[in-house]
Amino acid sequence: MVEPKPLNQAQPKAFPVSWDQFHRDAKALTWRLAEAGPFKAIVCVTRGGLVPAAIVARELGIKHIETICVSSYDHNKQGELKILKNVAESIVSIGGGGGAGVLIVDDLVDTGKTARVVREILPKSHFATVYAKPMGRPMVDTFITEVSQDTWIYFPWDTGLAFVPPINDGAA
């Protein structure tokens, strides 16, 4: 009998998300947000927030869409946080300042560093993500699925079709 190989704890857990699953999860996020609104504008955190923000904007009928461009990841790991494009002052001033009535949308909150920076710009806004990890979870108001901190989410725009070996490759 072949003993199963132990899972390599140094490797992150893989959580691949298909386009269909992401669309369902973003739509579920919209159902929750419909109860939290109304919202006057959406600020999507690029690039990951672009796809869910488009789905949320369509479903909630929000036409005023802005971006904040934040860079913190490469395809493997988190790096230094940089704001590449800030939010327009017309959005920050909604609701008397601080972004009251503004919805921020991102695909994922991981450590919460990006969310913290965006929240400093729009402290009165509602922050929503499709997925949340425990370290970043307190930074968002609404999310759909929580995954463990050691999980790496493979979004459909970052992947292609390829063979994936079984988790327990070598079991009898």
N, C-alpha and C positions, 0 to 999 in steps of 0.2 A: 504494500500500500504506500502510495506517495503522500507524504505530509504536505498540507497546503503551505505555501509561502506566506509568511506574515506580511501584512500590509506595511509598506514603507511609510512610517509616520513623518519622515522628513519631506515627503512629496505631498503637495496639497491634494485634497480630494477634488476630483473633476466633476463639474456639474454642467454638462452640455445642455444648451437651450436651443430648440429649433425655432424657426420663424413662426410656426403655428403656435407653439407654446408661449413664445414671447408676446404674440398678439393677444392670446387669451389672457395672459397675466396683466398686460397693459390695459386691456378692457376691464378686467376685474378691478384694477386700480381706479379706473374711471368711475365705476359704480360707487366705490367708497367716496371718491372725491365729489360726486354729485351731491352727496349729503353734507359735505363740509363747505361747499361754495355758498353763494356764487363768487366767481373769480372774474376780475376785470382784465387780467393779462396773465400770460404764461412766460416764465423765464426758463429756458431749457439750458442745462449744463452740458456743454458740448465736450466731446462728441456723443458720448453715450446717451445723453438725454434727448437727442434729436428724434429718434424713432418713437419712444414712448410719448414725448410731447406732441408729436404729430397725431398720434392716436387719441390722446386725451383732448387736444384742441378740437379735433373733428367731432368727437362724441359729446363734448360739452358746449360746442358752438362758440368757442373762444377764437376770435380773429386776431387779437393783438398778441403777437408772439415776439419775444426777444431772446437773445442768447447771452450767456456769459461763457467765455472760452477759458477753460481751466485745464492746464496740463499737469498731470501728476503720475501718469502711467506710461510705460512702454508696453510692449506685448508680453512682458514677463513679470514685471515688478513695479512697485510704486517708487517714484523718484521725488525730486524736489517739486514743490507746488509752485506754479506760475500762473498768474492771470494774464492771458494773452489779449483778451477783450473784455472790458467791464460792461456793466449794465447801464443803459442810457438813463440819464437823469430823469427823463419823463416817466420812466417806470418806477424809479426809486421814490418819486414824489407822489405816486398814487396813494390815495387814502390819507393824505396829509403828511406823507413822508414815511420812510421805513418800509414801504411796500405792502401796506395793509390792503388786502384784496388781490394780492399777487400770488400766483401758484408757481412754485419752483419744481421742476421735474428733472429727475436724473434716473439712469438705469439702475444704479447701485449705490448704496452707502457702505463703505468698507471700514476704514479706520475713523471716519468722520472728519478728516482734515479738510477735504474739499467743501463739505457741507458747512463746516464752521466758518470758513472764509466767506462763503456765499451768504450765510446767515448774518454775518457782520454787516454786509451791504444792505440786506433786506430783512431786518430783524422782526418785522411784523408780518412777514409772509407765511404761507403754508408750504412746507417742504414735503414732497412726495417722491418716493422711489419705488421701483418695481421690486427690487430685492434689497435686503438689509443683512448686514453682519452684526454680531453683538457689540463690537466696539463703536460702531457708527450709529447703531439703532437709536440711541437717545437724541440724536441730532435731527431726526425726521419725525414728521407728524403722522404720515400715512405711508404704509408699504403693504405689499402683498405676501411675499415669502421671505422668511428668515432662513439663512444658511449659516453653517458654522464658520468661524473666523478662518479656519484653515482650508476652506473650500475656494477653489478657483472657478468662477463662472465663465464658461465659454459661450459668448454671445454669437448669434447666427451670422452677424456681419463680420466676425473675426475668424470664421471657420469655413471649411469645405468638407466635402464627403471624403472620408478615409476610413480604413479599417481601424478598429479599436480593439486591442487585446482584452480578454476578460480580466476582471479584478484579480481573480485567483488563477492566474495562468500557470498551470502545472498541476492542478488537482486531477486526481484519477477519475 
